[in-house]
Amino acid sequence: MTYVKKTHRFGLLTPSSNTTQEPEFSAALPPTVSLHTGRVAYRDITPEEQMRCVLELETESRKLADAEVGCIVFAATAPTLAKGKGYDRELIKRMEDASGRPATTAATAFVDALCLLGAERVSVGAPWSKTMDKPMVEFMEASGFKVVHSEVVGFVASIDLGRVGPETAYELGRRTDRPDADAIIMPGGNWASMPVIEQLERDLGKPVLVNNAVSLWAGLRLLKRNDNIVGYGRLLRDHLGG
């Protein structure tokens, strides 16, 4: 076994039913960055579960602080925008107050990435139900973006979503695109969407931002890493230094 010294520790808060984030993050992180995970209770993609999972934010953030992580990313979109614009910032403050570590959320990362890329009009392709789609669209509109179209797949059980292959995300990305969209955003952390970013960007000719890639990007920026991570779209390849 080859030893690679770890210079940074990435703290991930993931829903308890998530089976996708840890493998995708581990595969994409630079060799010198180690992944450390806390889990918050979350089974189904419903409004009720969104409220339940944030009850454990402080407890799990403190546990990650015990490992002296350099950042904490709550990498779930729906729970971090459930109460509208500004709610993500409330959750960040709770995590930072509990842990003493810099923190961010998936919802925050989407906004920051779109601003950096200069995208103003977006299409949203999400794996969840129409019920969950409404808060997402409202959050993006309140954050200053025009949502020109949204599509959903209809998953409710998170564990089922974790079993689908990347072709589901690819097909949704193609259906979601509209000519007047500057970018495609694909929330939801428990499906294999990172493997299709490159192909979708080539086929659509525009940025494609998926939950796990933007969350990874946001955490690495908190760690002040300037890596160029190839294979997962332009955000991780070209925009970690800025």
Secondary structure, DSSP 8 states (H G I E B T S, - for coil): -------EEEEEEEETT--SHHHHHHHHS-TTEEEEEEEE---BSSHHHHHHHGGGHHHHHHHHHHTT-SEEEE--HHHHSTT-TTHHHHHHHHHHHHHSS-EEEHHHHHHHHHHHHT--EEEEEESS-HHHHHHHHHHHHHTT-EEEEEEE----BHHHHTTS-HHHHHHHHHHH--TT-SEEEE--SSS--GGGHHHHHHHHSS-EEEHHHHHHHHHHHHTT------SS-HHHHH-S--
